[in-house]
Amino acid sequence: MAYSYLANPRETRAVLERHGLLLKHRLGQNFLINDGVIGRILALAELDAQDVVYEVGPGIGTLTVAMLPRARRVVAVEADRTLPPVLAETCAHDGERLALVQADALRVTPDEIEREAGEPPTKLVSNLPYQVAATVILGAFEHMPSIRRVVAMVQAEVADRIAASPGTKAYGAYTAKLALHGKVTGRFEVGPNNFMPPPHVDSAVVRIDRVSGDAHGDAANAARVIDAAFAQRRKTIRNSMSANGFEKDALDNAFVTADIDPRARAEHLSPQDFVRLARALT
């Protein structure tokens, strides 16, 4: 069974040649050419006829054409101004289900996305541009409460950061803040030979499901605590936070209330520790 007719070297090259784009990889696009990878992405996404999918960086539509018949709507954000005519051609079969937003994914607002889609998106499913991947994923969870699941292709080391455990080298402020909203529920590796041209890095697809409830109810406060705690990660959590906007007396009381050792370093605290500390400080 073919998921995307574009997910092979011949069709990808033909589309790029027809539009005069074969040598114009100004944004460093690496086009996915393995239909089996598309199938595995769809299996993790578990799209249904009610889903409104948010896609960032659709490129020539390799993943988009596989999602359109499986979802109610796909709203895609693309920064490259040469690609909308390509998408109009490649996605013509189910074009009425596609809403295309010509914008920078880091600048587009949730309101713009919802307006173009006609309703709030339910899932983010993308082969993400690697330079914005981490920011897009966290932003979707923080600012788009309707999104229940993210399935994203990212650089392998970003996938490691997303899934890292406290006390490991990859664990940092980003990991802790993302964990306030979502939990990694799936992952598979994707080697460079699955792309044209092959990138110089390994890739991975991760699935992150939103945690039940509203991100512990106070994720914004916890995120501020996390940022301050990791600002000077070689210092103890007390020293780092006191140097970044928190009063020492308030901290000392909060550490006792939250049962957290003020001499610990941030990378050894779990996301739940930061939530308790934020509540104690509040």
N, C-alpha and C positions, 0 to 999 in steps of 0.2 A: 504493500500500500504506500503510495506517495503522499506525503504531507504537504510539500511545497515544490512546485515544478521548477522553482528558481534555485533550489539547493543542490546545484551541481556546477562544475566549472564551465560546461558548454553554454548553458542558459545564462549564467551570470555574465560571462564574457560577451555573449551576443547582445544582451540588454545594454551593457556599458558601451559597446561599439555603436549600436544604433543611436545612442544619445551623445556620442562623442566624449564619453567620460572615462574611457579605458585608462588613460594616462593622467587623469585629473583627480588624484587622490589627495586633494589639498587638506582634508580633515583627517587623513590617515585611516580611512575606512579599511577594514578587513572583512571581506564578505564571506559569510558562512556557506559552505558548499557540501555539507553532509546532511542528507535528509534524515538520517537516523538520529542525529542530534536534535533536529526539529521535533521529531516524534517524542524524544525523551523530555524535551521542554514542555510539550503539550501534556504529556502524562503527569508531570509535576503540577502543571497549572490547573488541570481538571476543569477546563472551561465548560460552561453550560449556556443554554440559550438565553439566560437572564443576565449573563455577565457583560459589563461594560469594561473593556480592557484599555488601560492606559499604557501606551508604548512610547519609549523614548529612543530616538535614533533608528527609525525603520529602515534607513538606507534605501535599497531598491525594492524592498518589500518582501524579502525572503521569508521572514517569520510572519509578517502581516498577512500574506495570502493564506497561510495555514490557519490563522486565527479567525479570519473574517467569517467563514462558514460555520464556525463553532461557537461564536459569541453573538450577542445582540448588536454590539457596536464596538469598534476600535477607534480610539482617539489617539492619534500619533503626533508627536512633536519632533520636528526635524529642523535642524539649523542650516543645513546645506541648501542654498537656494537653487541649485541645479537639479535637485532630486524630485520636487513635486511633479514635474512632467513625467518622470520615470514612474512614479507611484500611480499616476493617473492611468498609465498604460498597464502596468503589471497587476494592479488591483482592480482592473475594470470589471471583472466578472462579478464581484460582490461590492462594487464601488459605493453603492448606496449605504453600506454599513460603515464606511470609513469617513472619519472626520480628521482632516489634516490641519495641524497648527504649525505655521512657519515661525519658529521662535527658538531662542536659546532655552534649553531645559532648565537652566539655573535662574532664568529671569521670568519664565512664564508662571502665572499665578494659578492656584487651584480654581479660582472663579473662572478664569479664562478656559481652563480645561473642561470644567463642568458645563460652561455655556456652549462650547463647541460640541461636546458629546450629547447635550440635551438632558443629561442627568449625571449624578456623581459616579465616578468610576469605582468598580468593585475590586479589580485586581490590576497590579502593575506586572506586565510580562514583557521583557525586553532583552535583546542583545545589546547591553548598554555600552555607550562610548566610555572607554576605560577612564578617561580623565575626569569624568563627572559621576562615575558609577556610585561611589560611596555616598556622595552628597545627595544624589537623587533618591537613593533608597531610604536614607534617614528622613529626608524631607517629606517623602510620601507618607511615612508612618506618622510623622509629627504634625503635618498640616492637612492631611487628607483622611479623616477618620472613616470614610466610607470604604477605604481599601482594606480588605481582609487578608490579602495574600500578595506576596511579591515573589516572582520567579525571574531571576536575572542572571544573565551571563556577565561575569566580572573577571578581572585579573585574579589568578589563583591566590596571590598574597592578600588581596582584598577579601576573598572568601575565607581565608585563614583568620583575618581580623574579625570578620563578622561572627565566626563560630568559636572564637577563642575563649578559654576558661581563665578565671582569675589565677594569677601567679605565673602565667606563661608569657613568653616574649611578645606574642602577637596581641595580647590583651591590653586595651588602652581605653581612653575616654570614649572613642567612637563605639567600641564594643559594648561598653556599659550603657551608653545612652540608647543604642539600638535595642538592647535587651529589655529596656523599660517598655518597649512596644511590641516586640516580636520575638519569636523563637524559631531557630533553624530546624526545619523538619525534613530536609532533603538536600542532597548534593551529589553531583557527579563531575568528573574531570573532562576537559575538552582540550586535546593537544593542538599545537600550531598547524598540523597538516590538514585540519578541518576547515581552514580558511584560505581565501585567495585575496591578496598574497598572505603567506604565513606570517603571523606576528612573531616578535622576538620574545614573547612571554607565554607562559602556560595560562590557560583559562579554566574556569569552573562555573557551573550553573548551581545556584543555591535557591532553595525555597525557604521563605520566612513567613510564618503565619502569625497574624496579630494575636497577642495574648488575650485571654478572656478578661472582660472588664475594660475600663478606660485607662490602660497603661498605669495601673496602680493608683489612679486618681490624681496623682501629683507629680507627673513626669517632668513638668517644666521646672519645678523646684529642685527635683533630683538632678536634672541636667545641669543646673547652675552649680550645684555642689560638686558634681563630677568634673566639670570644667576647672573649677578652682583646685580640686584635689590633685588633678593630673597636670596642672600648669607647671609645676616644678617637681616632676615625678621622682627625682633623686632625694627629695626632702621627705620628712615625715608628713603624714596627712595634715597634722595640726599646723606645721610650719608653712606648708604650701597654701593651705586655705587662709591662714591669717595674713599671708602676704598678698592674697588675692580677694580682698573685700569682706572677710568675715572677722568679727571681733573675737579676741582670744577668750574672754570670759564666757561669751555665748557658746563658743566652740567647746570649751571645757565642760560646761553643763550638758551640752548635747551629746558629747562622747559618753558621758556617764549614763544618760537616759537611753541612748541607743546601744549601750554595751559594746562600744568599739574602742579599741586601743589607739590612743592618739599618736603613738609612736609607730604605728603601722604605715606602710607606704600604699599609695592608692591602688597599685596593680594587684594587691592582695585582698582587696575588698570586693565583694560580689555586688551585682546590681541591687540586690535586696538590702545589703548593708547601706548603700547610698540612699535608698528610699527611706530607711529608718532614720538615718542621720538628717535627711532633709526635713522629715516630719518633726524631729526633735528641735531642729533649728527654727522651724516655723512656729 
